Amino acid sequence: MPRSVNHVAARARRKSVMKLAKGYYGRRKNVWTVAKNAVEKGLVYAYRDRKQKKRKFRSLWIMRINAAARLHGMSYSQFMGQYNKSGLELNRKVLADLAMNHPGAFKAVVESIKK
């Protein structure tokens, strides 16, 4: 009995990977074996970095809050300790935005938690 091969599905699978490799440099964009490896590695990095992006933004917000809190004579840990006791419900993203773009509003937050 002759061998049955589904060329249509195989071609479609390769085509989808080659589409993902579009824009890569050198053989990574047009040689199947090289492109497949490059795309797989790229997808691994994409998955990993979606998680790391969240960590990096959180650390950036903490740095900004720390810098603004120190202008008002507090460290980040002192600020967050008093902030959590005060019962205000703003997350670090919003606090960092206030610290950067609205220093008057951040000062009001600091004054409210010092009471």
N, C-alpha and C positions, 0 to 999 in steps of 0.2 A: 504494500500500500504506500502511495507517495506521502512524503512529509507535508504536513499542513502548517503553514506559517502565516500569522496574521500581520502582514506587512503594513496594513492601514493603521493599526493601533501602534505598532512600533514606530512608524514614521511620525505619527501625531505626538507620541511621547518625546521623541527626539526634537521635534519641531518646538515643543513647548519649552524644553531646556535651552535650545538655541535662542529662543526669543528672550529668555531671561539673561542670556550671555551677551545680548546686544550692548555695544558700548565698551566691552572689555578690550584690552590691548593685546595685539599680536594673535597668536593661535588660540588664545582663550575664547575668541569670538566666533571662530569658524571651524575648528577641529573638534569633532564630537567628544573624544575621550578627554581632551584637555578642558573643553568647555564644561563637560559634566562635572569634573572634579572642582573646577572654579566656582560653578554655580552652587554645588553642594556646600562648599566651604563658605561661600557668601551667605547662604541661608542660615548656616550655623552661627555666623557672626551676627546676622540680623536678629536672630532669636535671642542670643546672649545680650546684645547691646540694647534691646528693648527693655531688658531688666536693668542694665547698668545706667541707662538714661534716667530712670527714676531715682537711682541712688545719687547720681551726679547733681541732679536738680535739687534734691533735698539738701545736699552738702552746700550747694551754692546759696540756697535760701538761708541756711544756718549761718554762713559767713556774713551775709548781708545783715541779718538780724543782729548778730554779734557786733558788727561795726557800728550799727546805729545805736545799740544799747550802750556801748562804751562811750558814745558821745553824751549820754545822759548819766554817766557814772555807774553803770552796772555791767557785769559780765553777762554772757549769754545764759549761763546756767542760773545765775541769780534772777535774771529777767524771766526765764521760762518757769522757774520755781514759783515766783510770785504770780506770774501770769496764770498758771494752772490753778493756783489757790483762789484767784480772783473770780473765776467762773466765766470769764469771757470765752467766746467760742469762735476764734479766728484761727485758721490753720497757718502753717509756716509760709505757705505760698503767698497768702494775703498779707501777712506781717512783713514779709520781705518786699512786697510791692509797695506797701505803705512806707517802709523805711527808705526805699530808693526814690520813689516818685512823689510821695506826700509826707515830707518830714514833719509837718505840723500835725497831721493826723497821728503819726507814730508817736510824737511827743505827748499827744492827748492820751494815747493808750498807756504810755509809761506813767504819766501822772495818775491815771485811774487805777493802776495796779499798785502804786506806791502808797495809796491811802489805806 
